[in-house]
Each structure stands twice: as structure tokens, then as C-alpha cells.
Amino acid sequence: MKKVSRIEQEKQTVRQMIHFYCRHKEGNKELCAACSELLEYALARLSKCPFGEEKKTCRLCKIHCYSPKMKERICEVMRYAGPRMMIYHPITALKHLWRELD
């Protein structure tokens, strides 16, 4: 079984959180333009993360690479989706929490 990189794990987590937020909070069946923009931005930032495989979760990062506008938007998504991930995506949520301790 191939090991998935930390960056790819973080991308999967943020993807699930944004999709969850857009569907449940905003009531959209498909990603709206604003959520699509946020997802593309977040994935691009993760692809360029200087920490690579040594990366912790973004919440614990010493470098704040998001623009203020995008940081505000991703924080809103995470505040809504984060606690609910334990119900809808428990394995992803547990892996994410484990990375904060790792």
C-alpha cells in the first residue's frame, strides 16, 4: 500500500471541509464560485508549502501564507465544518487531529 504524503492528506481534508461547508451551510449541490475559488487557492498554497513532509496542520503553522481575505474565508469554513467532520468524515478528522499531535 502506497503511503500518501502529508500535503496530499491536507489537500484531501481541506477539499472535504470546503465541499461540506458549501453543501451543508450554503445549501449548494455543487461547489459555488466562491468555494471553488477558495479550494483552488488552498490547494495551490498547500502545493507550495515550504515544510513539505514535515508539515503540521495549517492552524499550527508559523508562516501565514494566506491573504487576509482568504484566511478569513478558510477560518469560517473550518469553524463550521471542523466539528462536524467527526460525524461525516471521522477517519479524516482523526487523522487531521493526529497530525496536530505528531
HELIX and SHEET records of a PDB file:
HELIX    1   1 ARG A    6  PHE A   20  1                                  15    
HELIX    2   2 TYR A   21  LYS A   25  3                                   5    
HELIX    3   3 ALA A   33  SER A   47  1                                  15    
HELIX    4   4 GLY A   52  GLU A   54  5                                   3    
HELIX    5   5 CYS A   58  LEU A   60  5                                   3    
HELIX    6   6 PRO A   68  TYR A   88  1                                  21    
HELIX    7   7 PRO A   90  LEU A  101  1                                  12    
END                                                                             
